Amino acid sequence: MLERGQKVAINYAGWLEDGTEFVNTWLVPDSPTITIGASGLLPAFEEQLLPMENGTRRTFSIPCEKAYGAYDPAGVISVAADTFPHASELPIGQYIEFSIPGGKARAKVLAIEDGQVLFDTNHELAGHNLSFEVELVDDGTTAALEAEGSSTGCGCNRLRESLGKCDCDHGHAYH
């Protein structure tokens, strides 16, 4: 069982209700390492990790209310185009990031018309129930010798320098 503050390696994929995949860490070479409770992932996602053990996979869904919330039509705002340098070059249909008092904001550019820029400030996953498959690759408790020993061979050649010796008793060219 995992705990908050524990550093773990996971792989995961996420889908919308219509099957559209919006994330898949199995497509990158290294599994992401996160600290449970401080990862920046959804708290409801992290809660699903807690009962997992090394090497296990699970699937689960998170309703929009526990993910990015319901889509809010009031999140579509109009801003005077002259407040943005080069407003006519804003990428319609794309998300942009900009500075606001106290930090940064991200919004989708919907349209530029009549001297106004129309933005959607809702998160792109707002209003969607999300489904995930997650694998706990490493819970951070596997000892280095166990990890090396489970790969090809005994692993002592790879660990020889860090340990300074090998006690495997099956003979190596250099001891």
N, C-alpha and C positions, 0 to 999 in steps of 0.2 A: 504494500500500500504506500502510495506517495504522500508527501507532505508539502505544505506551503514552504517556500524558500529552497526547495530541493531543485538542483540543476539536473535536467534530463535532456536526452536527445529523442526527438520524435520525427515521424513523417506523417503527413496528413494531406487529405484532399477534401475540397468542399464543393457542394453543388446547390444550385437554386432548385425551386420546385419543378421547373421544366427540364431539369437535367443538365443545365448549363454549368460547366465546371468553372469556378472562379479562382481556385488555388489548387496547386498540386506540388508538394515538395518532393515527391518521389522523382520528379523530372530534373532535379538538380543533383549534382554529385555528392554533396554532403548533407546529412540530416541536420536540420536546425537544432541548436541547443538553446533551451529556454530555462528560466528560473520560474517555477510555479509561483504565481502571485505577483510577479514583477515582469511578466513577459510582454505585456501590451496586447496579448490575445484576449478575447472575450472572457470575462469571468465564468460564464456558463460553459464555455469550452474547457477552461482549466478545471472546473469541477468534475467534468467527465474523465479527466486524466487520473484523478486521485485514487480510484480503486484498481488501477492497472498494474500489471507486473511486466517485467522485461519480456520482450518478444511477443506480447499479446497485441491483438488488434481488436478494435470495436467500432461500431457505427452508431451514430446517434443524430438526433435532430435538435435544433434550437429554434424555438418560435421567435418571430420577429421582435416581440416585446422584450425578449431577453438577449437579443442580438443588437441590431442597430435601430430598433424602434419602428413604429409605423411611419409610412410616408406622410409627410406633413405639407399640404399645399401652401401653407404660409411660409415654407422654406424657399419658395420661388420668389425672388426679389428682383426689383428693377433699380439699377444704379445709373446715374448720369454718365454717359460715355466719356465726357470730358474729364472725368476723375481718373481715367486710365490712359497713360501714355500709349499711343498706337492702338487705341481701342478697336479700330477697324481690322487689325491683324489678330485679334483674339481668336483662338481656334474653336469655332462653333462645334458643339457636340463633344468637346474634350473637357477634361478637368484641368483647372489651373490652381496654383497655390499663390497666395498673396499675404502680405503682412497686415495685421490688424492690431489695435491696441491690446497688449497682453499676449501676443503670439502670432500664430499663422492660421490661415483658414484655407479651405479647399472647396471649390464649387465648380459645377459644370456650366459651361457657357451654352445657353440655350439659343439666344438670338441677339442680334444687334440691329436695332431699328428705331427710327424717330428720335435719335439722340440718346437712346437708352440701351443699356446692356442688361439682358435678362439672364439671371443666374439661378441655378437650382443648388441650394446649400444643403440639401439632404445628403446623407451618406449614400453612396451608390448601391449599397445593399439594404437600405431602409425599406421596410414594407415586405421583406422577403423572409420566409422561413428557410433556415439553412440546414443542410444535411452534411455530415462529415464521416469520413473513415479516418481513424488515427491508429498509428502503430507506435508503441513505446519501444524504441530501439535500444536505449540504454538509460537505466535509472540512476546511473552514477555510482552504484555500489559494487560493480564488478571490479575485482582487483586486476591489476595489470597482468599478473602471471596467469590468471584464469582467462583473460581476454586473449592473450598471446597463445596460450596452450590450446585454445579452442580453434585456432586457425591452423593452417597447414604446418605439420611438424610440431615439435615441442615448444617452439618459440624462443628457446634460450639463445640462439644466435642473435636475434633481434634485441633481446634484453641484456645481452652479455655486458655491453659497455655501461649501461645504467646500473647494473647490479654488481659489476666487477668480477663475477664468477658464474659458473654454471654447475649445478649439482644434479644433473639429470641422469648421470651414470650410463649413458649410452654412447659415449665417445664422440668427440668433435675434433676437427683438425687443429683447433687452437683453443687452449685453456690457459 
